[in-house]
Amino acid sequence: MRDSRAPAKQAKAVEDGVKHAIKSMHTFKFKEIGVVPDATRGLVRDLVKKGIPTTHVREAIETVAEHFAVSIEGSISDRTISRIILEGGVAAKLQLTEEIRQSKGSLTLHQDTI
C-alpha cells in the first residue's frame, strides 16, 4: 500500500518545491533570519554610490521592485542603511591596509607639499 502512494507523494513534493521556487524568485527579502544579506548590502552601497541619499534607498528599492512585479518582505531602517555604508568604508580601509602589508617592500609613497 505504501508503494502505491509514493509516486503521488513525490509528485506533490515536487509541485510544492516548484511553487516555493517560483514564489522566492518573485520576492525580495530585506533580511533573512534578521540579518541583512551581503547582496542587499551591496545593493545599498551601490545605490548610495550612484547618488541616492540614504534616506531614500528603501523607497528606491521598493519602487524598482514594484515596477518589476517583485514583492518585498520586511523592511530596512535608515539607521541600518547608514551602518551598511559605514561598514563598507571600514572594509575598504581594511582591504587597503592588507594590500599594503602584502606588497613586500614594493610600495612607493609620495607627498606633494604646497
Secondary structure by P-SEA (a helix, b strand, c coil): ccccaaaaaaaaaaaaaaaaaaaaaacccccccccccaaaaaaaaaaaaaccccccaaaaaaaaaaaacccccccccaaaaaaaaaaaaaaaaaaaaaaaaaccccbbbbbbcc
